[in-house]
Amino acid sequence: MSQTETALIVGSGKGLSASLARLFAEEGMQVALAARNADKLDELARETRAIAVRCDASQPADVAALFDQVERTLGVPDLVVYNASGRYRAPIESIEADQLESALRVTAFGGFLVAQAAAVRMLARGHGTILLTSATASVKGLPGSTPFAMGKFALRGMAQCLARELAPRNVHVAHFVIDGGIASSWSQPGDTGSEDKWLDPDAIAREYLHAHRQHRSAWTWEVELRPWVEKF
């Protein structure tokens, strides 16, 4: 492309977000990484020539400061990925209200704050892509997964609304259902069985890039990715 693109990944760390950062950097993009603990991003930031910013996505002031810093340093992001998640799970009789609230703030409220901040800037510029990472729990409730599913169902609903609201204004919003374990996150050394029972984070990253590169006449609002061992 004629102009260097900027990608912001919120909720960065190992696994999928690292694969995204590497792929975006290989594509010639400027990359910004955000996490509650920015120190853990030092190695990845050096590898991808990215800037690393501390941000608690559940806090409005943190999100505002993040976007201000990225805009001052790299410009308005062309692509924003929300990869943060509150992974609290418990049976109904053991769910603690404060932990549930915290998980919802990260998964759903944080997703809203980041999507809103991205949309405001992208609308002013006239284009952009917002990609939201979700999970099986966004489409299928499972025992013991009530807190996680509540947040992911909310994220999916927001994504559907935003996709319909923003597409006519040239901002692409897509929701990714990662239906299965990601290799680097779930598999263990010496794990037996077929290698492709785990989702390859590099393969997932290529689908994110594909969504970002889609022609406007054929945008998708949702992508489901799963290994063969997962049931539909």
ZIKA-V120292 format. One record per residue. RES is the residue in one small letter. NEAR is the number of other ideal C-beta (glycine too) atoms within 10 Angstrom. D_LAST is the distance of its C-alpha to the last C-alpha in Angstrom with 1 decimal. Layout:
res->{RES,RES}
near->{NEAR,NEAR}
d_last->{D_LAST,D_LAST}
This chain:
res->{m,s,q,t,e,t,a,l,i,v,g,s,g,k,g,l,s,a,s,l,a,r,l,f,a,e,e,g,m,q,v,a,l,a,a,r,n,a,d,k,l,d,e,l,a,r,e,t,r,a,i,a,v,r,c,d,a,s,q,p,a,d,v,a,a,l,f,d,q,v,e,r,t,l,g,v,p,d,l,v,v,y,n,a,s,g,r,y,r,a,p,i,e,s,i,e,a,d,q,l,e,s,a,l,r,v,t,a,f,g,g,f,l,v,a,q,a,a,a,v,r,m,l,a,r,g,h,g,t,i,l,l,t,s,a,t,a,s,v,k,g,l,p,g,s,t,p,f,a,m,g,k,f,a,l,r,g,m,a,q,c,l,a,r,e,l,a,p,r,n,v,h,v,a,h,f,v,i,d,g,g,i,a,s,s,w,s,q,p,g,d,t,g,s,e,d,k,w,l,d,p,d,a,i,a,r,e,y,l,h,a,h,r,q,h,r,s,a,w,t,w,e,v,e,l,r,p,w,v,e,k,f}
near->{9,3,7,11,18,20,29,31,31,28,23,31,18,15,17,27,24,22,20,28,26,18,20,26,17,11,15,9,23,21,27,28,27,30,23,17,11,16,8,15,25,11,11,22,19,10,12,24,10,24,18,22,22,15,30,18,26,22,16,15,10,18,23,13,14,23,26,11,16,24,16,8,12,20,15,18,27,22,26,28,28,28,23,24,22,22,12,21,17,16,10,9,5,9,16,11,7,7,15,18,14,15,22,19,18,20,31,22,20,27,30,18,24,26,24,16,23,29,19,11,18,24,14,9,13,9,13,23,23,28,26,24,25,25,22,21,25,27,17,15,14,11,8,13,18,18,24,25,20,20,28,28,18,17,26,22,13,19,24,14,11,23,20,11,12,19,14,7,12,13,22,22,28,21,28,24,20,21,20,18,16,20,21,16,14,13,15,6,4,5,11,5,9,9,10,12,16,19,24,17,22,15,14,21,21,14,15,26,17,11,21,21,11,13,6,9,5,6,14,12,16,18,17,15,17,14,18,8,12,14,7,7}
d_last->{37.3,40.8,40.3,38.8,35.5,34.8,31.4,31.0,28.3,28.3,27.1,28.1,28.2,26.9,23.6,21.8,24.8,27.2,25.4,25.5,29.1,30.1,28.4,30.0,33.3,33.1,32.6,35.9,34.7,36.5,34.1,34.4,32.6,32.5,31.8,33.5,35.2,36.3,38.3,35.2,34.6,38.0,37.0,34.1,36.4,39.1,36.8,35.4,38.7,36.9,38.3,36.9,37.3,37.0,34.9,33.4,30.9,31.3,35.0,36.1,39.2,37.4,35.1,38.1,40.0,37.2,37.1,40.8,41.2,38.7,40.4,43.8,42.9,40.5,40.4,37.7,34.3,32.7,29.3,28.1,25.0,24.2,22.7,24.2,22.4,23.7,21.8,23.4,21.6,23.5,23.5,24.9,28.3,28.7,27.5,30.6,31.2,32.6,29.7,27.2,29.4,29.6,25.8,25.4,28.3,26.7,23.2,24.0,27.8,28.1,25.4,27.5,30.8,29.7,28.2,31.3,33.7,32.0,32.0,35.6,36.7,34.6,35.8,39.3,39.0,37.0,33.8,31.1,27.4,25.6,22.2,20.4,18.3,15.6,12.7,9.6,12.4,13.0,10.3,9.5,12.7,13.3,16.7,19.3,17.5,19.5,21.6,18.9,16.6,19.8,20.6,17.3,16.9,20.6,20.1,17.4,19.8,22.6,21.0,20.4,24.0,25.4,23.8,25.4,28.6,29.2,28.1,31.3,33.2,31.8,29.6,26.0,23.5,19.9,17.1,14.9,11.6,11.9,8.7,10.7,14.4,16.9,19.4,22.5,21.3,19.8,21.1,24.5,27.5,27.6,23.9,23.3,20.5,19.1,19.7,16.6,14.4,15.4,15.0,18.5,20.0,22.3,19.5,17.9,21.4,21.9,19.1,20.9,24.1,22.8,21.8,25.3,26.9,25.3,27.9,28.4,28.0,24.3,23.0,19.4,18.7,15.2,13.4,9.9,10.4,8.7,10.3,9.6,9.7,6.5,3.8,0.0}
